[in-house]
Amino acid sequence: AEFHGWMAKVTSPNNNEQRETLVVNDIDRFYPPLADWIHDTYHFLPHWRMDDGQISLAEQSGGIGPHVDNYDVFLIQMSGTRAWQVGRKELSTKEEMDRMIEGLDVRVLENW
């Protein structure tokens, strides 16, 4: 995976082709109705567990890849289809650091 600002190029594990993904952060700060919806829908969560509203646009088979977040993530599929995978095993800090691809702005893991 390569990251250039908000753009990621990820090599597809299926056919070794690179696919692009655009991730836009802080959408809720620029679109107040989204901020209101997040607050109204998830009011039961402590504010420290929320980060921001994001939009991800990806080519077919594109995506950020296996990565680690330090906060709760709620995914809403707007259109199209995607096979989402969520890790079921909790990683120790050492295991996470050992599997992390160096030099990226996002904590992407090898060997998903």
KAPE-V623522 format. One record per pair of residues at least 12 apart in sequence whose C-alpha atoms are under 8 Angstrom apart, sorted by the first residue. I is the first residue (numbers start at 0). J is the second residue. Records with the same first field share a line. If there is no record, write none. Layout:
I: J  J
//
This chain:
0: 63  64  107
1: 103
2: 103  104
5: 21  22  23
6: 19  20  21  22
7: 19  20  21  22  62  63
8: 20  63
9: 61  62  63  64
11: 60  61
17: 61
18: 57  58  59  60  61  62
19: 57  58  61  62
20: 55  56  57  58  61  62  63
21: 55  56  57
22: 53  54  55  56
23: 53  54  55
24: 51  52  53  54
25: 51  52  53
26: 51  52  53  54
27: 51  52  53
28: 51  52
33: 52
34: 52
48: 70  71
49: 70  71
50: 70
60: 81
63: 107
64: 107  108
65: 107  108  109  111
66: 105  106  107  108
67: 106  107  108
68: 106
95: 108
98: 110
//
